[in-house]
Amino acid sequence: MQDIADRLGITKVSVSKAINDKPGVSEKLRRRVLQVADEMGYAIQRPTGEKKSFALVVPKRFFLETDKFYNEIFYHLNNLFIRNGDNLTPMVLNLQREEAADEASLYDGFDGIFMAGELSDTYINMLHTTNIPLVAIDFYKTHLIAAFVLIDNFYLGYHATTHLITKGHKEIGFVGNINQTSSINDRYFGYLKALQNNGLALCEEWIIPNNDPKTGLYEIDIPFPKVLPTAFVCHCDMAAYFLINSLKKLGKTIPGDVSIISFDNTELSQASGISSMDINKNEIAKTAYYLMEKIIQKKRYHNRYYVDASLIERESVKEL
C-alpha cells in the first residue's frame, strides 16, 4: 500500500480506503488506486472458496477471426478472472440463436454476464429476465438496467474527420452501415458535425456500407460512385482494410488517390499502415471487470463509464 501511495502521491490510509471500498475517497481516486495496483502487479484477493463464473456474450458477427477488437477485450478480461481464481466463458452467438432468444436457462449458475458488441433487443431482454448482473461493453440501450463501458464514439468520429480536414481534405466519405450499431451511428454523427462545423457539404453517394449487418462479413466488390472523395472515414479497421482492397481493384492508390482513417487500432491497422483511433482494449476490460465486482457487491453502478482513446497516425492519410 505504501508503494501505491508513493506512486500516486497520496497517503497509505487513502490507498487502504480505496482498496477496501471504504468511504472517504472519491470514486475517481478509488478507480485510479485499483488501476495502479494492477499495473504494479498487486492482485486484490478474495477469501478462498468464493470462486465465481461469468459469461461474455458476443454475436458471431463481432467475433470474427479477422477482426480482433473483441477478441482482445476477452483476452484481457479473461486474464483478470484467472488471476482472481474465477472463470470467464465466451458465448459466441450465431444469428439463429440471437434471434430466437430462448436460452435463458443456459445462463443458470453464472454470477454475472458481460455483453460485448451489440446484441439484438430480443436477446438483451431475455438476458435481462435472468436477473443476473449485466455489464454492456461498447454499446448502450436506454431501457437496459446495466453498467455500460463505452467509448465516446461521437467525439472520435468528429476527431477523425477533423484530422482529415486539417490535412486539406474537403471531400470526405463515410464507410459503414450507420444503423447497424450505436457505436457506428455515433461515429457517423460525429463525422457529420465535423463537416458542418467546417462548412463542408455532405454527399450521400459517399456514405458506403461494405459489410453485411447480419453476418458481419465484408465485401470487396462494392458499388462506388463515379466521383470519389479524396478521403474516407471508416467505422473500423476491417472496413478500412476491405475498402482499400476495393479501391485497389479500381486502380486507386492509398493515400495517393484516396486517404483512409479508421477506428480500433487493431493488429490489422498496424500491419496495413492505416491511421486509426486507438481504443485501449485493456482499459475497457479493467473497467468492465471493476463494474461487475461492484454490482455483485450490491453497490449501484448502473451508469455509463467512458474509456479514453487517441489517434495513431500512419501512412494512409495524405496531406493535400
C-alpha positions, 0 to 999 in steps of 0.5 A: 500500500505504501508503494501505491501511495508513493506512486500516486502521491497520496497517503497509505490510509487513502490507498487502504480506503480505496482498496477496501471500498471504504468511504472517504475517497472519491470514486475517481481516486478509488478507480485510479488506486485499483488501476495502479495496483494492477499495473504494479502487479498487486492482485486484490484477493478474495477469501478462498472458496468464493470462486465465481463464473461469468459469461461474455456474450458476443454475436458471431458477427463481432467475433470474427477471426479477422477482426480482433477488437473483441477478441482482445477485450476477452483476452484481457478480461479473461486474464483478470478472472484467472488471476482472481481464481474465477472463470470467464466463458465466451458465448459466441452467438450465431444469428439463429440463436440471437434471434430466437432468444430462448436460452435463458436457462443456459445462463443458470449458475453464472454470477454475472454476464458481460455483453460485448458488441451489440446484441439484438433487443430480443436477446438483451431482454431475455438476458435481462429476465435472468436477473443476473448482473449485466455489464454492456461493453461498447454499446448502450440501450436506454431501457437496459438496467446495466453498467455500460463501458463505452467509448465516446464514439461521437467525439472520435468520429468528429476527431477523425474527420477533423484530422482529415480536414486539417490535412486539406481534405474537403471531400470526405466519405463515410464507410459503414452501415450507420444503423447497424450499431450505436457505436457506428451511428455515433461515429457517423454523427460525429463525422457529420458535425465535423463537416458542418462545423467546417462548412463542408457539404455532405454527399450521400453517394459517399456514405458506403456500407461494405459489410453485411449487418447480419453476418458481419462479413465484408465485401470487396466488390462494392458499388462506388460512385463515379466521383470519389472523395479524396478521403474516407472515414471508416467505422473500423479497421476491417472496413478500412482494410476491405475498402482499400482492397476495393479501391485497389481493384479500381486502380486507386492508390492509398493515400495517393488517390484516396486517404483512409482513417479508421477506428480500433487500432487493431493488429490489422491497422498496424500491419496495413499502415492505416491511421486509426483511433486507438481504443485501449482494449485493456482499459475497457476490460479493467473497467468492465471487470471493476463494474461487475465486482461492484454490482455483485457487491450490491453497490449501484453502478448502473451508469455509463463509464467512458474509456479514453482513446487517441489517434495513431497516425500512419501512412494512409492519410495524405496531406493535400 
